[in-house]
């Protein structure tokens, strides 16, 4: 399948991490609920699955040996065993499956896959915005793998609504994520610490831990991870669109909002409580230290339990709580994103591709995702043991995309200009919040002048 695309520059955004959200919605918590009653699903005219041999080409965001790669490889074997005429040709590309592999295939007019998976903003940037993905709305009305329930009704409604692009469904979620502070349950219990709700309470907990000789927060000095705390702080102080609107402002004047200076001061306050030598910590070193109980908390995406599954020692217990409120307009607003699959518009066997995705998202196969510690977007599934607090996070009064949508729409400016330039000295304690604001304004103006 050869590529057809509208705008190559849109595909040249390079991500360090493609695990983000797409579009903010007001939603109820996607907690476990009773599965929908079975009803006759709407049939749509599609060709029958071919009896002749069919090869589905799949490009994956995972690399061999990862927890979720092992799950998906086993699911592929199971699918091929029950569909002997279908061969799944999978490439375990890794997180750059869109930003590198897909981009290179488009630039060289090479063959494209039938299915690709990535974070939802990665798919939006690489496929949906280029009109390269197949709308799946009609397929979602057809029977799911159980043969009765409409496929779309097996997913948590708020998640499917969250993933819509221009009013249509293109992405099929595998996991649903947010971010927050992971905490060591034993350390909190031993020190009689309750979950902090406000920023003041959070700083008091950090000081209590530090006074007890316990590292309060673990962090890696790695690209998007370093600026993430600032994004969340600004979400709280400046509101759901405050930082996004500032980054979109070509004059840079919106950086004068006092709420953005307040967010920078919060970053500075957190830096007092990181582990010694955190500036030399490279991902995933801090995650390993966390599960080895060398610190009490870590701000991270909800993928941490599944990512560390093979490294978590017996008896270690963790959970997650929301980024603390500040009394600002962004209180009780959280971010969300998914890892999802999409079928390419040029696929010559879309029905077979959908049949494969129905199999992967069946209750039987998704149980393996839950067992691996990842949150599953199916109705009736509980949160993993290490993510019980995620229900509260996803039940916020409003959800916004990860990094407030900036990762999806302004990645070059935010991560390749502002993070390594004006922001780095603040993170490294070489500059002050008061230095950061004018430096960010100046760098942003220069960026837009060079990229009108």
TAFEN-V865418 format. One line per field, one symbol per residue. ss: DSSP state (H for helix, E for strand, - for the rest). phi: phi as a letter, one per 40 degrees, with the letter a starting at -180 (. if undefined). burial: + if it has 9 or more other ideal C-beta (glycine too) atoms within 8 Angstrom, else -. A space follows every 10 residues. Layout:
ss->???
phi->???
burial->???
This chain:
ss->-E-----HHH HH-------- ----E----- ---------- ---------- ---EEEEEEE ------HHHH HHHHHHHHHH HH---EEEEE EE--HHHHHH HHHHHHH--- E---EEEEEH HHHHHH-HHH --E---HHHH --E------E HHHHE-HHHH HHH-E--E-- EEEEEEE-EE EEEEHHHHHH -------EHH HHHHHHHHHH H-----EE-- --HHHHHHHH HHHHHHHH-- -HHHHHHH-- --HHHH-HHH HHHHHHHHHH H--E---HHH ----HHHHHH H-----EEEE E--HHHH-HH H------EEE E---E----- --EEEEEEEE EEEE-----H HHHHHHHHHH --HHHHHHHH H------E-- ----HHH--H HHHH---EEE EHHHHHHHH- HHHHHHHHHH HHHHHHH--- --HHHHHHHH HHHHHHHHHH --
phi->.ccbabaddc cccbbcbbbb bagcbcaccc ccbcccccac cccbcbccdc ccdbbccbbb cbbcgcdccc cccccccccc ccbccbbccb bcchcccccb ccdcccccfc cbccbbbacc ccccccbccc fbbccbdccc ccdcccgbcd dccccddccc ccccbfgbcb bbcbbbbabi ccbccccccc bfcccccbcc cccccdcccc ccgbccbbab cbfccccddc dcccdccbgd bdcdcccccc cgcccccdcc cdcccccccc ccbccdgccb cbdbdccccc ccgcacbaca cccdccccdc bcccgcbbab bcdccbgccb cfbbcaabbb bbccccdcbc ccccdccccc ccdcccdccc ccgbcccccg cccddcbccc dccccccabb cdffgcccbb cdcccbbccc cccdccccgb abdccccccc cccccccccc bc
burial->+-+-+----+ +-+-+--+++ +++++-+--+ -----+---- +-------++ ---+-+++++ ++---+++++ ++++++-+++ --+-++-+-+ +++-++++++ ++++++---+ -+++++++++ ++++++++++ -+++-+--++ ++++++-+++ ++++++-+++ +++++---++ ++++++++++ ++++++++-- +-+--+-++- ++++++++++ ---+++++++ ++++++++++ ++++++++++ -++++++-+- -+-++-+-++ ++++++++-+ +-+++--+-- +-+-++++++ +-+-++++++ +++++++++- -----+-+++ ++++++-+-+ +-++++++++ +++++++-++ ++++++++++ +++-++-+++ -++++++++- +-++-+++++ ++++++-+++ ++++++++-+ +++++++++- +++++++--- +-+-+++-++ +++++-++-- --
